[in-house]
Amino acid sequence: MLLLVGLGNPGPRYAGNRHNIGFMALDEIVRRHGFSAWRKGFQGEMAEGRLAGEKALALKPQTFMNESGRAVGEALRFYKLAPGDVTVFHDELDLAPGKLRVKLGGGAAGHNGLRSIAQHIGPDFKRVRLGIGHPGRKEAVHGWVLSDFAKADADWMERLFEALGRHAELLVSGQDGPFMSRVNQEVAPPKPKAAKKVSAETGTVRAVDAPPPAGQRPAAADPKRESLLAQALKRAMGQLGGKTKT
């Protein structure tokens, strides 16, 4: 059995925060792979499904970020899992927005959610690091992670979640390298090579835009599907005041 954990803070006030990108990523995996409806359990919200032919439990701790390990530890002990069966999706300041990296084990690097999990189950779990960028100054980090994503972020976030959900089975089957490559390529696809055209008059070569392959057209956007970010921001709008926790 696999335990997939998304990190974030509970409640509508935090729904659109950068710190909650782990929740958003897990929501997409659950949606795309037809997991059960979310229900309460293990001090969090949980949903069950299958990935790569194996049973999986998705868990969003509702204990606030700095106590995430309580929920993860409870689920791990109940199912008699090892830390290596756990994959945690979390925000990463040291990666550019939209960049994704997978890492097994290691330190917390100042992330309170990772620190709490390591205290409860040890450090040897898999981390999917989801880049949110850095504000540039250490003293601005707290406000940065607890503020909402900008509307300009919606495009790369939608591509990230789509790719992450589409290739999640690579991740859980241990193909971390191919998983990272495919997701990062789809979030920031390489620029197409320009075709070359020889001028009939001068004989010089100039680059022109390469046309798409015959019969291929860009996929039409689904107007019925609202981006996950837009949904999160809607839940977060108008929710002000209260004590922040990271």
N, C-alpha and C positions, 0 to 999 in steps of 0.2 A: 504494500500500500504506500502511496505517496501523500505527503502533507505539503500543500502549497499555501504559503502565507503571504498575504498582502499587508503592508504596514501603512498606518495612517492614524488619525485621531477621529473619534466618533462624533456624530452629530452634524446637522446642516451647516453650522457655522464654519466647520473646517473642510467641507466637502470639496471645494474648489482649490484648496491649498496645494502648493508644490509638495509639501510634506506628505500629501495623500495620494501621490501618483501610484504607490503600491496597491492601494485599494482599487484605483481605476483600472490598472493593468489586470488584476485578478478578476474584476467584473467582466472584462472582455473575454477572458479564457472561459469563465463559467457560461457566459452567453453563447459564445461560438460553439462550444462543445456540448451543449445541451445538458448541463448539470441540473440537479434538482433546484427547487426554489430555496432561497436563503432562509435559514431558521436559526434560532438561538441555540448556542451550545459552546462549551469550553470557554466561557467568559468572552464570547464573541459571536459573530455570525458565521455560519457554516453552510456549505453546499457540497453535495456528493456527485461524482460522475466517474468517467473513465477517460484515460489518456494513454495512447499507445498500447491499448489492450490491458492496462492495469488500473485498478481501482484508485481513485484520488479523492482526497478531502481538501476543499478550499476553505481557508479560515481567515477571517478579518477580525483580529482582536479588538474588543471594545473597551479596553482597559486604559486608553490613552497610550501614546507612543512609548513613554519611558517605563511602562509596565507590560509591554507586549509579551515578554517572556513567560508571564504567568499563564496566559492562554495557550501559548505554544507548548509549554512544558506539560500542561494538563492533557492536551490532545496526544502528545507523544507518549506519555505514560499509559494512557487509556488503551491505545492501539499497540503498545509494546514496540514502538518504532525506534530506529537508531537515528542519530543526528544526520547521517548521510541520506536519510529518506526525506529530509526537509529541504524545501526550496523557498527562499524568502525574496520577495519583490520589494525594493525600497528605492527611495530617492537618493541621488548621488550628486553632491556639490562639485566634485572634482571631475565630472564629465560634462561636456558641452550638451546643451539641450537636445534631446532626441537620441543621443549616443547610448548604446547599451553594451555592457560588459558582464560576463559571467565569471564568478570566482568561487572556489571551494575553500572554506576556512578563512583564517586571517583575523585581524583585529576589527574593532568597531569604527576606527577612524573618526571618533567624535559623534557617531550616530547613536542616540540614546536607545532606539528600538533594537538595533543590533546588539548593543551592550547588554540590554536586558535579556534578550534571547540567549546570548552566550552564558550569562550567569545561571540560567535555568537548565540548559541542555548541553553546554559546552560550545566551542567555536567551530566545530567541524560540520557545518551545514553549508549548503549551496546558496550563494547570493546572486540575484539578478539585479545589477546596479543600473538604475534608470537615470540618465543625466538630466539635471535641471539647471545646470550652470551655477556660477558663483557670483554673488553681488559685487565682488572686488575688494571688500573690506570685511575683516573678521567681525567687527562690531555690528555689521549689517546682516549677518547670517540669520540670526533669530527672526528678525522681521521678514527676511526673504522667504524662508521656508514656510512661515505661517501666513503668507499672503497668497492671494489667488493667482493662478496663471493668467497672463494677459490674453486678450482676444487674439493677438498675433500668434500665439503659441498653438492655436487650435489646429492648424494645418499639419504641423509635424507631429503633434500628439495623436491625431487621428491615424496618420500613417504608421506611427509606432505601435499603437494598440492593435491595428488591423494585422500588421506583420507578426507581432508577438503572438496573437491568438492563432494565426494561420500556421505558425511553425512551432507551436508549443510542444508537439509530440517529439520533435527533435531534442528539445531541452530535456524532457523527462526520460528519454531513452539514452541519455548520456552523450549525445552528439552536440556538445557545447560549442565547438568551433563552427560547424555548419550553421547552427542556430544563430550565433552572433553574426556571422557573415551575411546570412540572408536577411535578417532583420535590419541590420545597419545599411545594407545595400538598398532595401526598399524604402527606408526612411529618407536616405539621401542618395538616390540613384546616381550612378556615374553619368556624366554628360555624354550624349551620343557623339560619335566621331563624325566630323564634318566630311561630306563628300567633296571631291575635287573636280573642278570643271576647267577645261582649257579654252581660253578665249580664241575664237576663230580669227579675230582680227590681229591680235598681238602675240598669240602663242603663249601667253603667260598663264599660270595656274592660280586659281583662286578657290577658296573654300566656300561651299554653299551648305545650307542646312540639309541634312540627310532626311529623306522622306520616310515615313513609317513603312514597314513591310506591307506588301500588297495584301489587301483583305483585312488588315488590322486597323482598328479604330480605338481611341481611348475609351475605356469603360465609362458608361454613364453613371453619374452619382445617383444614389438611391434617395429620392426626396423624402421618403417616409422615415428614413433613419437619421435621427439627430445625433450629432457627435457626442461621445461620452463626456468630453470637456464641457460642451454646452449644457448638458444635463447637470453636471456637477456645479457649474457656475450658477445655474438657475436655483439649485437648492441652497447655494451659499448666499445669494443676493439678499441684502436686507438683514442679514444676521450679524449684528454688531454687539460689542460689549462682552463682558465675561472674562474669566481668567484664562490665559493661554497656557498650554502645556506642550512640551516637546519631548 
